Amino acid sequence: MTTSPLKNMTALVTGGSRGIGKDISLRLAAEGAAVAVNYKSNAAAAEQTVSEIEQAGGRAIAAQADVSQPDEVERLVNSVREQLGPIDILINNAGIFDRISHEETDWELWRRTISINLDSAFLVTWAVKESMIERKFGRIVNISSIAGLRPRGMAIAYAASKHGMIGFSRSVAEALAPHNIRVNAVAPGLIDTEILDHVDDADLQALVDATPIPRIGTVEDISRLVFFLVSDQSDFITGQTVVASGGRVTLP
């Protein structure tokens, strides 16, 4: 790969082996970063992502861990540091989604969703922030959703977790700004990932029709935005939630 803005940097992408996370991993690697592709259980997908990065001339490792568990996060971060060096860029992307009614939403589903979608962001951020503070450099992007910006009666736990991600990003950004650590959130709209496999065609078309830019978003739409937010091109931006929804949801 040619010299790039992220040369000599190390990035950790949680949930980095599939969908949006995979394309973020590929994008950061293409821009010069060494990338730790985190996964929980799908080793084959992570190894495939690593292979694609290496074939393009980049450097990457597959890094297994359940990022909702403190001991596994500690092991993950230590392993990445040993293999790739200090973590400069963190993308908190790991998450799950369940489209489920309030009648079916129980404590177990609530705790599982909040743990994976929100607790993980806290755990991994706290595992890397002290090193970032010591080195006076850090770039963190948290993947939220437009579900965190509007009611979602069929995804109460998911919407709560993604709304929490936005509040977490704002507050951590303010706390860490004096240490040259920038923290932002991205709120994707309808994106072409495997989640859409379970959406009825008519419902999908209705969502597209309700979008001012009438199409389904791509993973590249999100990975380009994430790269912008970790690059020097956005060096006066922190504590923001950037919505990428084709205009279907806008912030005031």
N, C-alpha and C positions, 0 to 999 in steps of 0.2 A: 504494500500500500504506500501511497505517496504521503509526504509530510502533511499533517492536518492539524486543526485546532486542538484536538484531544490527544495528541502525541504525548507519550510518557505519563498518561493518566490511567488510573484503574477505576473501572466501573463495576458496581454490583447491581444486577437487575433481578429482583425477586419475581418469581413466576415468569422467568425469562425464556422459557423454552417453547411456548406456543402463543398463537394469536398476537395481540398487541405487544406482549412482552418479548416475543421472539423478534419482531421487527425492530423494536427498540434496541435489542442486543445487537442485531445486524447493523443497524444504523450507527451506533456508538463505535462499534468495531471498525466500520468503514471510515469513520472520522478519526481513527488512530488510537482509540482507547483499547487497553486490555480489558476483556469483559469476563466477569464471573456470571455464568448463566445458572441461576438458582432454579431448582425444581424440587418438588416434594416426592413424587412417586414415579413419574414417567421418565425414566433414565434414557430411554431410546430417543425421545423427542429432544432432550437436552443435548445428548451426544450428536444428534443430527444438526442442531443449531451450531454447536461448537465446530463440527466438521465443515459447515458452510463458511464459517468465519475463517477457519484455517486455510481452506481452499482459496479464499480471496486474499490470503496473505496476512491475515490478522492473527491475534493471539487471544485465546479464550480457554476457559476451563468450565466443566460442568460441576456444579456445587450443590449437593443434595442437603436439604434441611427443611423441616417443618418450621416456617418462620413465625408461627404462632406460639412456639415453645421456647422459653428463655434459654434453656441449656443448649438447644440445637442452634439458636441464633449465635450464641457465644462461640460454639464450635465452628459454625459457618464463617463468621467474620475472621476468626483466628486462621482458619485454613486459607481464606482468600488472601490475607496479608502475607502468609508464608509463601504462597505460590506466585502471587502477582504484585505484591507490595501494598502500601497504604491505600485505603479506599478514598478516592477523590470525588467520585460521583456515585450517588445512591438513587436508584429508581425503585420506589415502593409500589410495585405493580401487582403482587400476589393477591388473588381474590376469588371469591365464588359468588354465584348468582343463582337464586331460586325464585321463580315466578310462582307465588303460592298465596292463597287467600289468608285472611286474618284468622279464619276458623282453623286452618291447618298450621298456622305459625305458633309453635310452642317454644318453651324455654330452651330446649336442646338446639333447635334450629337457630334461635336468636343468638345464643352463646357461640355457636359454631361460626355463624356469619360475622359477628362482631370480632371474634378472636382472630379469624383468618384475614378479614378485610381491614380492621382498624388496629387491633392490638399488635399485629405484626409490624405495622408502620412505626409504632412507638418503640417496639423492641429493637428493631434493626437500626433505627435512627439513634437510639440511645447507645447502641453498641459501637457506632462509628463516630459519634459527634465529638468525643473527647480528643481523638486523634486529629480530627479536622480542626478543632480549636487550637491544639498545639501547633499545627502546621499553618494556621491562619488561612485555610482554604477548604471550601466544601461546596458542592452543588447537589441539592436534593430535589427530586421531583416526585410528587405523590400522585398516583393515578386515581382520580375520583370518578365521577359520572354525573351526567345531568340528572340522574335519579336523586342526587344530593341537593338539587336545586328546585325540585317541584314534587308534589305529592305522588306517591306510588303505592296505591292501595293494595296492589297485588305483589308488592316486594317491600314490605315494611322494614324488615331487618336489613336488607340490602341498602335501601334508601337511607336509613339511619346511619349505617356504617360509612356511606359515602359522604353524607353531610358532615359526619364527624371528621372525616379526612380533610375536609375543607377548613374546618375550625382548627384542627391540629396544625395544618400547614401555615395558617396565618400567625398563630401564636408562636410556633417554633421559629418562624422567619423573623419575628420581632426580637425574640430572645437571642438568636444567634447572629443577627446582622452585624454586631460590633466585631465579630470574629471573621469577617469576610466569608460567611457561609450563607448562601442564598437558598431559599426554600420556596417552591411554588407548587401549585396543583394544576392538573389538567383534567377537565371534565368532558370526556368524549360523549358524543351522542350515539346514534345508530351506526355501528361499525361492523363491517363484514368479517365476523369471526364465527367460530363454531356455535356460539350462543344462538345465532340466528337459525340454526338447523331445526330448532324446536318452535319456531314462529310460523304461524299459518301464513300462506302466501297473501291472502286478502288483508290480513292485519299488517303485514310488512308493506304492502302497497299503500295502505292508508297512512302509515308513518312517513313514507317517502312523499306522498302527496301533501302532507302537513309540513314539509320541510322547504323553506324558501329556496335553498339550493337543492333541487329535487333529485337526490341520489343517496345511496348508502355510502357512508364514509369508508375509507380504507385504512388498513393498519399503517400505511405509509403517511397518511394525513396526521396520525398521532406521533409517529416516530420522528418526523421532521420537526414537529412542534417541540417535542422533548429535547431534541438536539439543540434547537434554538435556545431553550431555557437553561441548558447547562453550558452553553458557549458564551464567549465574551460579547457576542452580539446582544445579549440581554443583561449586561452588567449593571443596569440601573433598575432591574425588575426583581422584586422579592415580595413574598406574602400575597401573591396574586393567584386567582383561579382563572385559568384561560379555558374558555368553552370552545370546543370544536364539535359543533352539532349541525353545521350547515344553516345556522340561523334559527333552528327549531326552538332553542332556548337561548335567551340573551340575559346578560347581567346589566343592572342599571348603571 
